[in-house]
Amino acid sequence: MSDINAADVGKLRAMTNAGLMDCKKALVEAKGDFDAAIDILRKKGTSSVNIRAGREAREGVIVKYVQPGDRLGILVEINCETDFVARNETFRAFCDEVARKLATDPSANLENERIEIAAKTGENVKISRHHRLEVNGNGMIAAYIHTGAKVGVLVEVGAAQEATVGNDDFKQLVRDITLQITAAIPSVVTREQVPASVLEKEKEIAAEQVKNKPPQAIAKIVEGKLEKFYQTYCLLDQGFVKRNSEVSVKEHIASIAKQLGDDILIRRFVRFQVGESATT
C-alpha cells in the first residue's frame, strides 16, 4: 500500500471539496492513485465536483496567448456559472495558464487543473473550445480580447516580403483588423468563402421580398440585396470602422500594401464570444 501523506490528502480535498477523512480513505483504497480516488469519491457521493458538473456554465471569459515572435497564437473559451467568478483573479490566472499550455500542446489533458479550479471557486468550470493558428510563410498572428473578456479575436495576416512583417504600419494594420473583426462580426474573409447554402438562402429571401415585382427587375434587386449582404458577412467587403466606413477593409488594406510596396493578405481569423455556439 502506498504511503498517504497530509499533502496528498489536502490536494485531493482541493480537487474534490470532499471531507479530509473521506479523501484519506479514498486515497488508501486507491493506493495513492488520484484519478481512482476521485472516482471513488464520486461513486460515494462525497465529491461536490459531480454536483457542480450538472450545473450550467453560461458565464466565463475568452483568453488569448500569442507566442513570442507572433507566429503562433491561440484563443480559448472557458466557462463558469457566474460573472463574479469570471472576474476572479484566481480564475483568470487559471485561464491564462490554460491558454499557454494549449498553445504549446493543443491536446494537453487539463482535467486535473479544471477539477481543482472548480473546487476552489465552487462552480462548474468548462474549457469549452479553443482555436490555434500558426503562420504559414511570411506573416503575423495577432489576438485581441475586448474589455470584459467576453469577445476575443485571433487572426493571421500574411505578406509577400519578410521585411514587411516587422514594419510598424503593417503591425498597426493587423491590430486594426482585430478591432474590425471584434466590432463588425464578419463570418468569412472573402465572398468566395461564403457557403453555398448560405448564399442560396439569401437569394431566396431576397427574391421572396420582391416577388411581386416585374421578372426583369427581380434579378437586379436581388443582386443589390446580395451586395449589402456581402458588406455585412464578408470581412473584406465591410466598411472599415476606423474610417467611419468611408472605405472598405479591402480598400484600406490595398492602400497600406501600396505604401509598403508589398502584397498583404488576411488569411484566416476566428472570433469567439462567450456562450455562443462552439461551431464558430
Phi and psi restraints in degrees (value plus and minus 20) as a CYANA .aco file:
   2 SER   PHI     -89.9   -49.9
   2 SER   PSI     126.9   166.9
   3 ASP   PHI     -92.5   -52.5
   3 ASP   PSI     111.2   151.2
   4 ILE   PHI    -129.8   -89.8
   4 ILE   PSI      97.8   137.8
   5 ASN   PHI    -125.8   -85.8
   5 ASN   PSI     151.2   191.2
   6 ALA   PHI     -81.7   -41.7
   6 ALA   PSI     -54.3   -14.3
   7 ALA   PHI     -84.5   -44.5
   7 ALA   PSI     -60.3   -20.3
   8 ASP   PHI     -85.2   -45.2
   8 ASP   PSI     -62.6   -22.6
   9 VAL   PHI     -82.6   -42.6
   9 VAL   PSI     -63.3   -23.3
  10 GLY   PHI     -83.4   -43.4
  10 GLY   PSI     -58.8   -18.8
  11 LYS   PHI     -84.7   -44.7
  11 LYS   PSI     -64.5   -24.5
  12 LEU   PHI     -85.8   -45.8
  12 LEU   PSI     -56.6   -16.6
  13 ARG   PHI     -83.7   -43.7
  13 ARG   PSI     -60.9   -20.9
  14 ALA   PHI     -85.0   -45.0
  14 ALA   PSI     -52.7   -12.7
  15 MET   PHI     -97.3   -57.3
  15 MET   PSI     -49.1    -9.1
  16 THR   PHI    -140.5  -100.5
  16 THR   PSI     -38.2     1.8
  17 ASN   PHI      47.0    87.0
  17 ASN   PSI      -2.5    37.5
  18 ALA   PHI    -101.2   -61.2
  18 ALA   PSI     147.0   187.0
  19 GLY   PHI     -88.1   -48.1
  19 GLY   PSI     136.3   176.3
  20 LEU   PHI     -79.2   -39.2
  20 LEU   PSI     -66.3   -26.3
  21 MET   PHI     -86.5   -46.5
  21 MET   PSI     -58.4   -18.4
  22 ASP   PHI     -81.8   -41.8
  22 ASP   PSI     -61.0   -21.0
  23 CYS   PHI     -85.1   -45.1
  23 CYS   PSI     -61.9   -21.9
  24 LYS   PHI     -84.0   -44.0
  24 LYS   PSI     -66.0   -26.0
  25 LYS   PHI     -82.1   -42.1
  25 LYS   PSI     -59.5   -19.5
  26 ALA   PHI     -86.1   -46.1
  26 ALA   PSI     -60.8   -20.8
  27 LEU   PHI     -86.8   -46.8
  27 LEU   PSI     -58.1   -18.1
  28 VAL   PHI     -84.3   -44.3
  28 VAL   PSI     -65.9   -25.9
  29 GLU   PHI     -83.7   -43.7
  29 GLU   PSI     -55.5   -15.5
  30 ALA   PHI    -108.3   -68.3
  30 ALA   PSI     -18.2    21.8
  31 LYS   PHI      36.9    76.9
  31 LYS   PSI      20.0    60.0
  32 GLY   PHI      66.4   106.4
  32 GLY   PSI     -21.5    18.5
  33 ASP   PHI    -102.3   -62.3
  33 ASP   PSI      92.8   132.8
  34 PHE   PHI     -84.3   -44.3
  34 PHE   PSI     -63.1   -23.1
  35 ASP   PHI     -81.5   -41.5
  35 ASP   PSI     -62.9   -22.9
  36 ALA   PHI     -87.1   -47.1
  36 ALA   PSI     -57.7   -17.7
  37 ALA   PHI     -84.2   -44.2
  37 ALA   PSI     -59.8   -19.8
  38 ILE   PHI     -82.4   -42.4
  38 ILE   PSI     -62.8   -22.8
  39 ASP   PHI     -81.3   -41.3
  39 ASP   PSI     -60.2   -20.2
  40 ILE   PHI     -82.4   -42.4
  40 ILE   PSI     -65.5   -25.5
  41 LEU   PHI     -84.2   -44.2
  41 LEU   PSI     -59.0   -19.0
  42 ARG   PHI     -84.6   -44.6
  42 ARG   PSI     -62.2   -22.2
  43 LYS   PHI     -84.8   -44.8
  43 LYS   PSI     -53.1   -13.1
  44 LYS   PHI    -104.9   -64.9
  44 LYS   PSI     -28.1    11.9
  45 GLY   PHI      56.3    96.3
  45 GLY   PSI      -2.9    37.1
  46 THR   PHI    -117.6   -77.6
  46 THR   PSI     -21.6    18.4
  47 SER   PHI    -122.3   -82.3
  47 SER   PSI     109.4   149.4
  48 SER   PHI    -102.9   -62.9
  48 SER   PSI     -25.4    14.6
  49 VAL   PHI     -81.8   -41.8
  49 VAL   PSI     -59.9   -19.9
  50 ASN   PHI     -82.4   -42.4
  50 ASN   PSI     -59.1   -19.1
  51 ILE   PHI     -84.4   -44.4
  51 ILE   PSI     -65.3   -25.3
  52 ARG   PHI     -84.3   -44.3
  52 ARG   PSI     -54.7   -14.7
  53 ALA   PHI     -82.5   -42.5
  53 ALA   PSI     -40.8    -0.8
  54 GLY   PHI    -106.6   -66.6
  54 GLY   PSI     -28.9    11.1
  55 ARG   PHI    -110.9   -70.9
  55 ARG   PSI     126.3   166.3
  56 GLU   PHI     -97.0   -57.0
  56 GLU   PSI     113.9   153.9
  57 ALA   PHI    -125.6   -85.6
  57 ALA   PSI      74.6   114.6
  58 ARG   PHI    -123.2   -83.2
  58 ARG   PSI     -42.1    -2.1
  59 GLU   PHI    -108.1   -68.1
  59 GLU   PSI    -195.2  -155.2
  60 GLY   PHI     122.3   162.3
  60 GLY   PSI    -184.2  -144.2
  61 VAL   PHI    -161.2  -121.2
  61 VAL   PSI     139.7   179.7
  62 ILE   PHI    -125.8   -85.8
  62 ILE   PSI     109.5   149.5
  63 VAL   PHI    -144.5  -104.5
  63 VAL   PSI     136.9   176.9
  64 LYS   PHI    -150.2  -110.2
  64 LYS   PSI     139.0   179.0
  65 TYR   PHI    -170.5  -130.5
  65 TYR   PSI     105.8   145.8
  66 VAL   PHI    -139.0   -99.0
  66 VAL   PSI     103.5   143.5
  67 GLN   PHI     -87.1   -47.1
  67 GLN   PSI     129.8   169.8
  68 PRO   PHI     -71.7   -31.7
  68 PRO   PSI     115.0   155.0
  69 GLY   PHI      81.9   121.9
  69 GLY   PSI     -33.8     6.2
  70 ASP   PHI      39.4    79.4
  70 ASP   PSI      15.4    55.4
  71 ARG   PHI    -132.4   -92.4
  71 ARG   PSI     -24.5    15.5
  72 LEU   PHI    -169.0  -129.0
  72 LEU   PSI     114.0   154.0
  73 GLY   PHI    -170.6  -130.6
  73 GLY   PSI     145.5   185.5
  74 ILE   PHI    -164.4  -124.4
  74 ILE   PSI     129.8   169.8
  75 LEU   PHI    -143.0  -103.0
  75 LEU   PSI     113.8   153.8
  76 VAL   PHI    -153.0  -113.0
  76 VAL   PSI     118.0   158.0
  77 GLU   PHI    -127.0   -87.0
  77 GLU   PSI     105.8   145.8
  78 ILE   PHI    -144.9  -104.9
  78 ILE   PSI     106.4   146.4
  79 ASN   PHI    -128.5   -88.5
  79 ASN   PSI     131.8   171.8
  80 CYS   PHI    -160.1  -120.1
  80 CYS   PSI    -191.5  -151.5
  81 GLU   PHI    -112.8   -72.8
  81 GLU   PSI     -50.8   -10.8
  82 THR   PHI    -151.5  -111.5
  82 THR   PSI     133.4   173.4
  83 ASP   PHI     -87.5   -47.5
  83 ASP   PSI     -45.9    -5.9
  84 PHE   PHI     -78.4   -38.4
  84 PHE   PSI     -67.1   -27.1
  85 VAL   PHI     -90.0   -50.0
  85 VAL   PSI     -57.1   -17.1
  86 ALA   PHI     -78.9   -38.9
  86 ALA   PSI     -46.9    -6.9
  87 ARG   PHI    -115.5   -75.5
  87 ARG   PSI     -20.8    19.2
  88 ASN   PHI     -91.1   -51.1
  88 ASN   PSI     114.9   154.9
  89 GLU   PHI     -82.8   -42.8
  89 GLU   PSI     -58.7   -18.7
  90 THR   PHI     -84.9   -44.9
  90 THR   PSI     -62.1   -22.1
  91 PHE   PHI     -84.4   -44.4
  91 PHE   PSI     -62.8   -22.8
  92 ARG   PHI     -83.6   -43.6
  92 ARG   PSI     -59.2   -19.2
  93 ALA   PHI     -84.1   -44.1
  93 ALA   PSI     -60.0   -20.0
  94 PHE   PHI     -80.0   -40.0
  94 PHE   PSI     -64.6   -24.6
  95 CYS   PHI     -82.9   -42.9
  95 CYS   PSI     -63.1   -23.1
  96 ASP   PHI     -82.1   -42.1
  96 ASP   PSI     -59.2   -19.2
  97 GLU   PHI     -89.1   -49.1
  97 GLU   PSI     -57.9   -17.9
  98 VAL   PHI     -79.8   -39.8
  98 VAL   PSI     -64.4   -24.4
  99 ALA   PHI     -81.6   -41.6
  99 ALA   PSI     -63.5   -23.5
 100 ARG   PHI     -82.4   -42.4
 100 ARG   PSI     -63.1   -23.1
 101 LYS   PHI     -88.6   -48.6
 101 LYS   PSI     -60.9   -20.9
 102 LEU   PHI     -91.5   -51.5
 102 LEU   PSI     -47.5    -7.5
 103 ALA   PHI     -84.4   -44.4
 103 ALA   PSI     -59.0   -19.0
 104 THR   PHI     -96.0   -56.0
 104 THR   PSI     -61.7   -21.7
 105 ASP   PHI    -160.4  -120.4
 105 ASP   PSI      76.3   116.3
 106 PRO   PHI     -79.4   -39.4
 106 PRO   PSI     -40.5    -0.5
 107 SER   PHI    -122.0   -82.0
 107 SER   PSI      -5.5    34.5
 108 ALA   PHI     -78.0   -38.0
 108 ALA   PSI     118.2   158.2
 109 ASN   PHI    -108.2   -68.2
 109 ASN   PSI      89.8   129.8
 110 LEU   PHI    -132.9   -92.9
 110 LEU   PSI       3.3    43.3
 111 GLU   PHI     -84.2   -44.2
 111 GLU   PSI     -61.5   -21.5
 112 ASN   PHI     -82.6   -42.6
 112 ASN   PSI     -61.3   -21.3
 113 GLU   PHI     -84.9   -44.9
 113 GLU   PSI     -58.6   -18.6
 114 ARG   PHI     -84.7   -44.7
 114 ARG   PSI     -62.9   -22.9
 115 ILE   PHI     -83.1   -43.1
 115 ILE   PSI     -60.9   -20.9
 116 GLU   PHI     -84.5   -44.5
 116 GLU   PSI     -63.7   -23.7
 117 ILE   PHI     -91.2   -51.2
 117 ILE   PSI     -50.1   -10.1
 118 ALA   PHI     -84.3   -44.3
 118 ALA   PSI     -59.7   -19.7
 119 ALA   PHI     -86.8   -46.8
 119 ALA   PSI     -59.8   -19.8
 120 LYS   PHI     -88.7   -48.7
 120 LYS   PSI     -58.8   -18.8
 121 THR   PHI    -109.8   -69.8
 121 THR   PSI     -39.7     0.3
 122 GLY   PHI      54.7    94.7
 122 GLY   PSI      -0.5    39.5
 123 GLU   PHI    -150.9  -110.9
 123 GLU   PSI     137.3   177.3
 124 ASN   PHI     -89.4   -49.4
 124 ASN   PSI     109.0   149.0
 125 VAL   PHI    -143.2  -103.2
 125 VAL   PSI     111.7   151.7
 126 LYS   PHI    -149.8  -109.8
 126 LYS   PSI     112.4   152.4
 127 ILE   PHI    -108.9   -68.9
 127 ILE   PSI      75.5   115.5
 128 SER   PHI     -96.7   -56.7
 128 SER   PSI     -62.0   -22.0
 129 ARG   PHI    -186.3  -146.3
 129 ARG   PSI     140.0   180.0
 130 HIS   PHI    -171.9  -131.9
 130 HIS   PSI     134.0   174.0
 131 HIS   PHI    -157.6  -117.6
 131 HIS   PSI     109.5   149.5
 132 ARG   PHI    -137.7   -97.7
 132 ARG   PSI     113.4   153.4
 133 LEU   PHI    -142.4  -102.4
 133 LEU   PSI     120.3   160.3
 134 GLU   PHI    -152.2  -112.2
 134 GLU   PSI     116.5   156.5
 135 VAL   PHI     -82.9   -42.9
 135 VAL   PSI     116.4   156.4
 136 ASN   PHI    -131.0   -91.0
 136 ASN   PSI      88.0   128.0
 137 GLY   PHI      64.1   104.1
 137 GLY   PSI    -166.7  -126.7
 138 ASN   PHI    -102.0   -62.0
 138 ASN   PSI     113.4   153.4
 139 GLY   PHI     144.7   184.7
 139 GLY   PSI    -190.2  -150.2
 140 MET   PHI    -167.8  -127.8
 140 MET   PSI     120.0   160.0
 141 ILE   PHI    -121.2   -81.2
 141 ILE   PSI     112.7   152.7
 142 ALA   PHI    -155.5  -115.5
 142 ALA   PSI     132.1   172.1
 143 ALA   PHI    -158.3  -118.3
 143 ALA   PSI     133.4   173.4
 144 TYR   PHI    -164.2  -124.2
 144 TYR   PSI     112.9   152.9
 145 ILE   PHI    -133.8   -93.8
 145 ILE   PSI     101.3   141.3
 146 HIS   PHI     -93.2   -53.2
 146 HIS   PSI     135.4   175.4
 147 THR   PHI     -68.9   -28.9
 147 THR   PSI     108.8   148.8
 148 GLY   PHI      76.2   116.2
 148 GLY   PSI     -32.1     7.9
 149 ALA   PHI      40.8    80.8
 149 ALA   PSI       9.2    49.2
 150 LYS   PHI    -114.9   -74.9
 150 LYS   PSI     -36.4     3.6
 151 VAL   PHI    -153.6  -113.6
 151 VAL   PSI     117.8   157.8
 152 GLY   PHI    -162.1  -122.1
 152 GLY   PSI     132.8   172.8
 153 VAL   PHI    -153.8  -113.8
 153 VAL   PSI     121.7   161.7
 154 LEU   PHI    -152.2  -112.2
 154 LEU   PSI     112.3   152.3
 155 VAL   PHI    -162.0  -122.0
 155 VAL   PSI     127.9   167.9
 156 GLU   PHI    -134.8   -94.8
 156 GLU   PSI     103.8   143.8
 157 VAL   PHI    -140.1  -100.1
 157 VAL   PSI     108.1   148.1
 158 GLY   PHI    -127.3   -87.3
 158 GLY   PSI     142.1   182.1
 159 ALA   PHI    -161.1  -121.1
 159 ALA   PSI     134.6   174.6
 160 ALA   PHI     -96.1   -56.1
 160 ALA   PSI     -53.5   -13.5
 161 GLN   PHI    -128.0   -88.0
 161 GLN   PSI     116.1   156.1
 162 GLU   PHI     -81.2   -41.2
 162 GLU   PSI     -57.1   -17.1
 163 ALA   PHI     -83.1   -43.1
 163 ALA   PSI     -48.7    -8.7
 164 THR   PHI     -81.2   -41.2
 164 THR   PSI     -56.3   -16.3
 165 VAL   PHI     -81.2   -41.2
 165 VAL   PSI     -49.8    -9.8
 166 GLY   PHI    -108.2   -68.2
 166 GLY   PSI     -23.8    16.2
 167 ASN   PHI     -95.1   -55.1
 167 ASN   PSI     116.8   156.8
 168 ASP   PHI     -82.5   -42.5
 168 ASP   PSI     -54.9   -14.9
 169 ASP   PHI     -87.6   -47.6
 169 ASP   PSI     -56.3   -16.3
 170 PHE   PHI     -86.0   -46.0
 170 PHE   PSI     -64.8   -24.8
 171 LYS   PHI     -81.8   -41.8
 171 LYS   PSI     -59.0   -19.0
 172 GLN   PHI     -86.4   -46.4
 172 GLN   PSI     -59.6   -19.6
 173 LEU   PHI     -79.2   -39.2
 173 LEU   PSI     -65.3   -25.3
 174 VAL   PHI     -82.4   -42.4
 174 VAL   PSI     -62.7   -22.7
 175 ARG   PHI     -80.7   -40.7
 175 ARG   PSI     -62.2   -22.2
 176 ASP   PHI     -83.3   -43.3
 176 ASP   PSI     -55.4   -15.4
 177 ILE   PHI     -85.2   -45.2
 177 ILE   PSI     -59.6   -19.6
 178 THR   PHI     -83.1   -43.1
 178 THR   PSI     -57.9   -17.9
 179 LEU   PHI     -88.4   -48.4
 179 LEU   PSI     -58.0   -18.0
 180 GLN   PHI     -79.9   -39.9
 180 GLN   PSI     -68.6   -28.6
 181 ILE   PHI     -84.3   -44.3
 181 ILE   PSI     -58.5   -18.5
 182 THR   PHI     -82.0   -42.0
 182 THR   PSI     -67.0   -27.0
 183 ALA   PHI    -100.9   -60.9
 183 ALA   PSI     -60.9   -20.9
 184 ALA   PHI    -116.9   -76.9
 184 ALA   PSI     -31.3     8.7
 185 ILE   PHI      33.6    73.6
 185 ILE   PSI      36.4    76.4
 186 PRO   PHI     -91.3   -51.3
 186 PRO   PSI     142.9   182.9
 187 SER   PHI    -126.2   -86.2
 187 SER   PSI     -50.7   -10.7
 188 VAL   PHI    -159.8  -119.8
 188 VAL   PSI     149.6   189.6
 189 VAL   PHI    -100.8   -60.8
 189 VAL   PSI     -70.8   -30.8
 190 THR   PHI    -143.4  -103.4
 190 THR   PSI     146.5   186.5
 191 ARG   PHI     -80.9   -40.9
 191 ARG   PSI     -56.1   -16.1
 192 GLU   PHI     -83.5   -43.5
 192 GLU   PSI     -39.6     0.4
 193 GLN   PHI    -111.4   -71.4
 193 GLN   PSI     -22.5    17.5
 194 VAL   PHI     -87.3   -47.3
 194 VAL   PSI     105.2   145.2
 195 PRO   PHI     -79.0   -39.0
 195 PRO   PSI     121.4   161.4
 196 ALA   PHI     -77.6   -37.6
 196 ALA   PSI     -57.3   -17.3
 197 SER   PHI     -85.7   -45.7
 197 SER   PSI     -57.3   -17.3
 198 VAL   PHI     -87.4   -47.4
 198 VAL   PSI     -64.2   -24.2
 199 LEU   PHI     -83.3   -43.3
 199 LEU   PSI     -63.3   -23.3
 200 GLU   PHI     -83.5   -43.5
 200 GLU   PSI     -58.2   -18.2
 201 LYS   PHI     -85.0   -45.0
 201 LYS   PSI     -61.7   -21.7
 202 GLU   PHI     -83.9   -43.9
 202 GLU   PSI     -60.4   -20.4
 203 LYS   PHI     -82.8   -42.8
 203 LYS   PSI     -62.9   -22.9
 204 GLU   PHI     -83.0   -43.0
 204 GLU   PSI     -64.4   -24.4
 205 ILE   PHI     -84.7   -44.7
 205 ILE   PSI     -65.0   -25.0
 206 ALA   PHI     -82.3   -42.3
 206 ALA   PSI     -62.7   -22.7
 207 ALA   PHI     -86.0   -46.0
 207 ALA   PSI     -58.4   -18.4
 208 GLU   PHI     -84.0   -44.0
 208 GLU   PSI     -55.0   -15.0
 209 GLN   PHI     -87.3   -47.3
 209 GLN   PSI     -43.8    -3.8
 210 VAL   PHI    -143.4  -103.4
 210 VAL   PSI       7.2    47.2
 211 LYS   PHI     -82.6   -42.6
 211 LYS   PSI     -41.5    -1.5
 212 ASN   PHI    -108.3   -68.3
 212 ASN   PSI     -20.6    19.4
 213 LYS   PHI     -99.0   -59.0
 213 LYS   PSI     141.6   181.6
 214 PRO   PHI     -78.9   -38.9
 214 PRO   PSI     121.1   161.1
 215 PRO   PHI     -71.0   -31.0
 215 PRO   PSI     -59.3   -19.3
 216 GLN   PHI     -87.9   -47.9
 216 GLN   PSI     -41.1    -1.1
 217 ALA   PHI    -109.0   -69.0
 217 ALA   PSI     -45.9    -5.9
 218 ILE   PHI     -80.3   -40.3
 218 ILE   PSI     -66.2   -26.2
 219 ALA   PHI     -79.6   -39.6
 219 ALA   PSI     -61.5   -21.5
 220 LYS   PHI     -88.8   -48.8
 220 LYS   PSI     -59.9   -19.9
 221 ILE   PHI     -86.9   -46.9
 221 ILE   PSI     -63.3   -23.3
 222 VAL   PHI     -80.5   -40.5
 222 VAL   PSI     -61.1   -21.1
 223 GLU   PHI     -80.2   -40.2
 223 GLU   PSI     -61.0   -21.0
 224 GLY   PHI     -87.1   -47.1
 224 GLY   PSI     -58.8   -18.8
 225 LYS   PHI     -88.1   -48.1
 225 LYS   PSI     -56.5   -16.5
 226 LEU   PHI     -85.0   -45.0
 226 LEU   PSI     -56.2   -16.2
 227 GLU   PHI     -80.9   -40.9
 227 GLU   PSI     -62.6   -22.6
 228 LYS   PHI     -86.5   -46.5
 228 LYS   PSI     -56.2   -16.2
 229 PHE   PHI     -80.9   -40.9
 229 PHE   PSI     -66.8   -26.8
 230 TYR   PHI     -78.4   -38.4
 230 TYR   PSI     -57.0   -17.0
 231 GLN   PHI     -89.9   -49.9
 231 GLN   PSI     -32.8     7.2
 232 THR   PHI    -121.7   -81.7
 232 THR   PSI     -63.1   -23.1
 233 TYR   PHI    -102.4   -62.4
 233 TYR   PSI     -52.2   -12.2
 234 CYS   PHI    -126.0   -86.0
 234 CYS   PSI     106.4   146.4
 235 LEU   PHI     -74.4   -34.4
 235 LEU   PSI     -69.6   -29.6
 236 LEU   PHI     -85.3   -45.3
 236 LEU   PSI     -44.8    -4.8
 237 ASP   PHI    -109.1   -69.1
 237 ASP   PSI     -31.3     8.7
 238 GLN   PHI     -89.5   -49.5
 238 GLN   PSI     133.5   173.5
 239 GLY   PHI     -91.1   -51.1
 239 GLY   PSI     114.9   154.9
 240 PHE   PHI     -91.3   -51.3
 240 PHE   PSI      97.4   137.4
 241 VAL   PHI     -84.3   -44.3
 241 VAL   PSI     -51.2   -11.2
 242 LYS   PHI     -93.7   -53.7
 242 LYS   PSI     -32.5     7.5
 243 ARG   PHI    -134.9   -94.9
 243 ARG   PSI       5.4    45.4
 244 ASN   PHI      34.6    74.6
 244 ASN   PSI      13.1    53.1
 245 SER   PHI      43.9    83.9
 245 SER   PSI      -1.9    38.1
 246 GLU   PHI     -90.1   -50.1
 246 GLU   PSI     -48.0    -8.0
 247 VAL   PHI    -148.1  -108.1
 247 VAL   PSI     138.6   178.6
 248 SER   PHI    -101.9   -61.9
 248 SER   PSI     143.8   183.8
 249 VAL   PHI     -78.9   -38.9
 249 VAL   PSI     -61.4   -21.4
 250 LYS   PHI     -79.9   -39.9
 250 LYS   PSI     -62.9   -22.9
 251 GLU   PHI     -87.4   -47.4
 251 GLU   PSI     -59.1   -19.1
 252 HIS   PHI     -85.9   -45.9
 252 HIS   PSI     -63.2   -23.2
 253 ILE   PHI     -81.2   -41.2
 253 ILE   PSI     -61.5   -21.5
 254 ALA   PHI     -81.8   -41.8
 254 ALA   PSI     -57.8   -17.8
 255 SER   PHI     -88.7   -48.7
 255 SER   PSI     -58.7   -18.7
 256 ILE   PHI     -89.2   -49.2
 256 ILE   PSI     -59.7   -19.7
 257 ALA   PHI     -82.2   -42.2
 257 ALA   PSI     -62.0   -22.0
 258 LYS   PHI     -84.2   -44.2
 258 LYS   PSI     -61.1   -21.1
 259 GLN   PHI     -82.5   -42.5
 259 GLN   PSI     -56.3   -16.3
 260 LEU   PHI    -111.8   -71.8
 260 LEU   PSI     -26.9    13.1
 261 GLY   PHI      46.1    86.1
 261 GLY   PSI      22.7    62.7
 262 ASP   PHI    -167.8  -127.8
 262 ASP   PSI     150.9   190.9
 263 ASP   PHI    -120.9   -80.9
 263 ASP   PSI     108.3   148.3
 264 ILE   PHI    -139.5   -99.5
 264 ILE   PSI     114.8   154.8
 265 LEU   PHI    -157.4  -117.4
 265 LEU   PSI     106.6   146.6
 266 ILE   PHI    -100.7   -60.7
 266 ILE   PSI      92.5   132.5
 267 ARG   PHI    -103.6   -63.6
 267 ARG   PSI     -63.2   -23.2
 268 ARG   PHI    -189.1  -149.1
 268 ARG   PSI     141.3   181.3
 269 PHE   PHI    -173.7  -133.7
 269 PHE   PSI     143.6   183.6
 270 VAL   PHI    -159.7  -119.7
 270 VAL   PSI     121.5   161.5
 271 ARG   PHI    -147.7  -107.7
 271 ARG   PSI     102.6   142.6
 272 PHE   PHI    -128.8   -88.8
 272 PHE   PSI     120.7   160.7
 273 GLN   PHI    -151.6  -111.6
 273 GLN   PSI     114.2   154.2
 274 VAL   PHI     -75.1   -35.1
 274 VAL   PSI     107.5   147.5
 275 GLY   PHI      69.9   109.9
 275 GLY   PSI     -27.9    12.1
 276 GLU   PHI    -100.4   -60.4
 276 GLU   PSI     155.0   195.0
 277 SER   PHI     -80.8   -40.8
 277 SER   PSI     120.9   160.9
 278 ALA   PHI     -98.6   -58.6
 278 ALA   PSI     -13.0    27.0
 279 THR   PHI    -113.0   -73.0
 279 THR   PSI      -5.1    34.9
